[in-house]
Amino acid sequence: MSIIKKILLILPIIFIGFYSPVTANEVKKIGKYKDWESMVVIEDTGKVCFAQSSPILQSPKSNNKRDAKLFISFRPTDKIIDEVSVTAGYEFNSNTVSAQSGKNKFKFDIKEQGFAWIADNKIEFRMIKRMKKGSRIMITGYNQKGSQTIDHYSLLGFTKAYNSSKKACS
């Protein structure tokens, strides 16, 4: 089974935990570091660890705040490390989803079920390296109607949340 298919099978299980009541054994917060937190999910197929954050600013401003999140995940059973993914709280259209921190820009290649991923591990590594050095990253996406959204994420606490998540799955 390809890595992408595994991701698409595993991710809905993880994110169901964010939208429905779960027991402490299923999703566990292992640390809160300023604007980031690290989490662990124990599944039948193994442990999944991830760092996550919500936007500090969303554009356009709306009374209906979107449930956007940025993730860095580790799945040791599937030999997946440093997996970058994002959701803007809606289904993306066919336009590009991108991240920008300073002059550095990163393109998300895969869009499925309201999430976007970067297909190239080297690009993920460069993005994470930039996130460790930066103070903010912006994610730009387009909804099904073609409207652009920009989510601003603080990177305060990112390195500690990243290291905590990585250690929990090593």
N, C-alpha and C positions, 0 to 999 in steps of 0.2 A: 504494500500500500504506500502510495506517495506521501511525502511529508505534508503536503497541502491537504490531502484527504484526511490524514490523521488530525490535523489542526481543526478542520471543519467539523470533525466528529467530536473532538474533545472540548472545544471552546463553548458550545452551547451549554454543556454540563456545568462549566465553571460559572458562566454568567447567569444561569438560572438562579444560582445562589445569591446574586445581587438583587433579584426581583421577587424572591419568595422566601418564606421563613425556612431556616436551616438550623441544624444542630451545630453545636460548637465543634464537633468532630469533623464536620464536612468542610467548612471554611473557617480558617483561624487567622486572625490578625496577629502577626509576630512582631510588629513594630510600627511606630508612627514617628516620622522624621520631618518636622516642619510641614511642607505641603505634599509630602509623599508618605505612603505607607507600604509595608510589605505584608504579603498574605501567603498562606499555604492551603492547598486543597488536597485532601487524601481521597483518591479514587480507587476503584477496583484495579485499574491499569497502572497505578503508581502515584507518586507524589508530583504535584505541580506547584511551583512557587512563582510569585510575581510581585513586582513593584507596580503601584498604580497611583494616579493622581487625577483630580478633576480640574477643569479650567478655573483660573482666577478671574477671567474676563471672557465674555462671549459676545460676538458681533454677528448679526445685528442683535441689539438689545431687545428683549421680549419679556413679557410677563410669564410666559411659559418656558421656563428654563429647560434646555435640553440636557439629557443625562449623558454627557460626553465624558470619556475617560481615555487616558493614555496608559499603556501597559508595556512592561518589559518582562517576559516570561522565561521560565526554565522548566523543561520536561525531561529529566534524566532518563526515564524509561525509553523515550523516543529519541534520545540523543539530540535534543533541541536545547540550545542555549542562546541567550541574548535575542530572543524573538520580540521584535517591536510590533505592536498593534495599536489600533486606535478605533474608537467609535465616537461618532458625533451625536448619537442619539436619534439617528434617522438612517434610512437606506440611502447610500450614496448613488449618484447617477454615474454616467460613463465618463464624466470629466475627471481630470487628475486630482488626486488627493495628495497633498504635499505638506512637509514640515519645513520650517525655516527658523534657524537660530543664528543671529548675526548675518553674515554673508553666506552661510552654509545652507543649502537647500537639499532636501531629500524627498524622493518620489515613492509613494506607496503603489506597488504594482498589482496587488490582488485585492479585490473588493467583493465580499460575500456577506450576506445576512447582516448588514449594517456595520460591518467591521472592515478594516483595511490593514494589509500587511506589506512588508517589504520582502521581496523574494530573494534578494542577494545578501548572503551573510556578511560579506565585506562592507556593504553599505550600512547594514544594521550596526556593525562594529564601529564604523566611522560616526554614525549618528549618536550612539551611546557615548563614545569618546567626547563628542562635542557637548552632549548633555551634561557630562561631568564637569566641563569647564564653563558652561554658560549659566546665565541667570534666568533665561526665559526661552521658551520655544512656542512657535505658533503653528497650529494645524489648520490648513485651509481645505475645505471640502465643498461639495455642491449637492443639494438635495434633489429629489426627483423632479421638482418644478424648475430646477436650474438655478435656484438662488444660492449665492455663495455664503458660507459661514466661516468665521475665523475664531478659533478657540486658542486663548493664550494660557499657557501652562507655566507656572513658576517651577524653576529647577532647584529651589531651596530644599535641601534634604534628599535630593535624588540619589546622590552617590551612596549615602548611608542606607537608603531603602534598597537600592540596587545590590549593594554588598550583602545586606541581610538576607535578601531573597536568594541570591546566588549561593550563599553559605548554607541556607536551609535545604537546598537541593543538591548539595555536593556530597 
